């Protein structure tokens, strides 16, 4: 597999920062979602609401109805909001993973592992630390060694082509 070009290093740094932010937000939303599911689908049977008859922030009972589990609360259903926000933000997280993966030119299996960070609780936090460490170490090593690999061969061939055309004039 080919290595990233030196010219793409600023884009990689930007993608890394975007990935780090997206992975933390996705991880927090996933933990909230798991908590919400435990509250709703275990014998506890509660959902979180904002406003309504129970006050500012309150838990309402969930009962078995003709259509399955139904909430007894009124106001804004924060449990449902957490589900929706996590779902949409997971799409943003996948974009961040794809961008990081494509710029770094990693194998496809690494992309799958990154994507799993948004559906396996706590994995996004561990992946964020590891990806940041790996990418920063890679960039530091490549910059330390200079542009001898990657785009350096392209620059050398362009310089050679210029000197060859000037010599034929």
C-alpha positions as CSV (number, residue, x, y, z in Angstrom):
1,X,0.0,0.0,0.0
2,X,1.3,3.4,-0.9
3,X,2.1,6.1,1.7
4,X,0.5,9.5,2.0
5,X,2.2,12.3,0.1
6,X,4.0,15.0,2.1
7,X,1.8,17.6,0.5
8,X,-1.2,16.0,2.2
9,X,0.2,16.4,5.7
10,X,-1.7,19.6,6.5
11,X,-4.9,17.9,5.4
12,X,-4.1,14.9,7.5
13,X,-3.6,17.1,10.6
14,X,-7.0,18.7,9.9
15,X,-8.7,15.3,9.4
16,X,-7.1,14.1,12.6
17,X,-8.5,17.0,14.6
18,X,-11.9,16.5,13.1
19,X,-11.7,12.7,13.8
20,X,-10.8,13.3,17.4
21,X,-13.7,15.6,18.0
22,X,-16.1,13.4,16.2
23,X,-15.0,10.3,18.0
24,X,-15.4,11.9,21.4
25,X,-18.8,13.2,20.7
26,X,-19.9,9.9,19.2
27,X,-18.6,8.0,22.1
28,X,-20.4,10.2,24.6
29,X,-23.6,9.9,22.6
30,X,-23.3,6.2,22.4
31,X,-22.8,5.9,26.2
32,X,-26.0,8.1,26.7
33,X,-27.8,5.8,24.2
34,X,-26.8,2.7,26.0
35,X,-27.9,4.2,29.3
36,X,-31.2,5.2,27.8
37,X,-31.7,1.6,26.4
38,X,-30.9,0.1,29.8
39,X,-33.4,2.4,31.5
40,X,-36.2,1.6,28.9
41,X,-35.7,-2.0,28.0
42,X,-34.9,-3.6,31.4
43,X,-37.4,-4.0,34.2
44,X,-36.6,-0.4,35.3
45,X,-38.8,0.8,32.4
46,X,-38.1,4.6,32.4
47,X,-37.6,7.3,29.8
48,X,-36.0,10.8,30.3
49,X,-38.2,13.9,29.6
50,X,-37.5,17.6,29.5
51,X,-40.4,19.8,30.6
52,X,-44.0,18.8,30.8
53,X,-46.0,17.8,33.9
54,X,-43.0,16.2,35.7
55,X,-40.9,19.4,35.9
56,X,-37.7,20.5,34.2
57,X,-36.0,17.1,33.9
58,X,-37.8,13.9,34.9
59,X,-38.2,10.2,34.4
60,X,-41.5,8.8,33.1
61,X,-42.7,5.2,33.3
62,X,-42.8,3.1,30.2
63,X,-45.7,0.7,30.0
64,X,-46.7,-2.2,27.7
65,X,-49.3,-1.1,25.3
66,X,-51.0,-2.5,22.2
67,X,-48.1,-1.2,20.0
68,X,-45.4,-2.4,22.3
69,X,-43.6,-0.2,24.9
70,X,-45.2,3.2,25.2
71,X,-44.1,6.2,27.3
72,X,-46.4,7.8,29.8
73,X,-44.5,11.1,29.8
74,X,-45.3,14.4,28.2
75,X,-42.8,17.1,27.2
76,X,-39.7,16.6,25.1
77,X,-38.6,12.9,25.0
78,X,-34.9,13.2,25.6
79,X,-34.4,9.4,25.2
80,X,-35.7,9.6,21.7
81,X,-33.7,12.8,21.0
82,X,-30.5,11.0,22.2
83,X,-31.2,8.1,19.7
84,X,-31.8,10.5,16.8
85,X,-28.7,12.7,17.6
86,X,-26.5,9.7,17.9
87,X,-27.7,8.3,14.6
88,X,-27.1,11.5,12.7
89,X,-23.8,12.1,14.4
90,X,-22.7,8.6,13.6
91,X,-22.9,9.6,9.9
92,X,-20.6,12.5,10.6
93,X,-18.3,10.1,12.5
94,X,-18.2,7.7,9.6
95,X,-17.2,10.6,7.3
96,X,-14.4,11.5,9.7
97,X,-13.2,7.9,9.8
98,X,-13.4,7.7,6.0
99,X,-11.4,10.9,5.5
100,X,-8.7,9.8,8.0
101,X,-8.5,6.3,6.4
102,X,-8.3,7.6,2.8
103,X,-5.7,10.3,3.6
104,X,-3.5,7.9,5.5
105,X,-4.0,5.2,2.9
106,X,-4.6,2.5,5.5
107,X,-6.0,-1.0,4.7
108,X,-9.8,-1.4,4.5
109,X,-9.9,-3.5,7.7
110,X,-8.7,-0.4,9.6
111,X,-11.6,1.6,8.3
112,X,-14.0,-1.1,9.6
113,X,-12.3,-1.0,13.0
114,X,-12.7,2.8,13.1
115,X,-16.3,2.6,12.1
116,X,-17.0,0.1,14.8
117,X,-16.0,2.8,17.3
118,X,-19.4,4.4,16.9
119,X,-21.4,1.2,17.7
120,X,-19.3,-0.5,20.4
121,X,-19.4,1.4,23.7
122,X,-16.1,2.9,24.7
123,X,-14.2,1.7,21.6
124,X,-14.2,5.2,20.0
125,X,-12.3,6.6,23.0
126,X,-9.6,3.9,22.7
127,X,-9.5,4.3,18.9
128,X,-9.2,8.1,19.2
129,X,-6.1,7.8,21.4
130,X,-4.5,5.1,19.2
131,X,-5.2,6.8,15.9
132,X,-3.9,10.2,17.2
133,X,-0.7,8.5,18.6
134,X,-0.1,6.5,15.3
135,X,-0.8,9.5,13.0
136,X,1.3,12.0,15.0
137,X,4.2,9.5,15.2
138,X,4.0,8.7,11.5
139,X,4.0,12.4,10.5
140,X,6.9,13.2,12.8
141,X,8.9,10.3,11.4
142,X,8.2,11.3,7.8
143,X,9.0,14.9,8.4
144,X,12.2,14.0,10.2
145,X,13.4,11.9,7.3
146,X,12.6,14.6,4.8
147,X,10.7,14.3,1.5
148,X,12.9,11.4,0.3
149,X,9.8,9.2,0.1
150,X,6.4,9.8,-1.3
151,X,6.1,13.0,-3.3
152,X,9.9,13.6,-3.3
153,X,10.3,11.2,-6.2
154,X,7.7,13.2,-8.1
155,X,9.5,16.5,-7.5
156,X,12.8,14.9,-8.6
157,X,11.3,13.6,-11.8
158,X,9.8,17.1,-12.5
159,X,13.2,18.8,-12.0
160,X,14.8,16.2,-14.3
161,X,12.2,16.8,-17.0
162,X,12.7,20.6,-16.8
163,X,16.5,20.3,-17.1
164,X,16.1,17.9,-20.1
165,X,13.8,20.3,-22.0
166,X,16.1,23.2,-21.3
167,X,19.1,21.2,-22.6
168,X,17.3,20.5,-25.9
169,X,16.6,24.2,-26.7
